[in-house]
Amino acid sequence: MIDGFFGDEDALLFEISLITSKGLELLVDGLLDTGFSYYLAIDKQDLDGLGWQLLREQTMLTKR
C-alpha cells in the first residue's frame, strides 16, 4: 500500500526513497504521473547531488 497526499493544484504526491551513489537514503515527495513512461523525471542538480550517472536524457512534460 502507498500512502499519498494532495499537494498544490491537487497533484497526488507520495514519499519515496532515493539512494545516493554513496548509499545514503533520502526521503522525497514524488508526483504520481498517470502517463508514466518508465522514466524517473529528475532535475539535473538533483541528479548531480545524488551522485547518479545520466544514462539517457528525454524531454518530458507534466500534464496540468
Secondary structure, 3 states (H helix, E strand, C coil): CCCEEECHHHCEEEEEEEECCCCCEEEEEEECCCCCCCCCCCCHHHHHHHCCCCCCCCCCCCCC
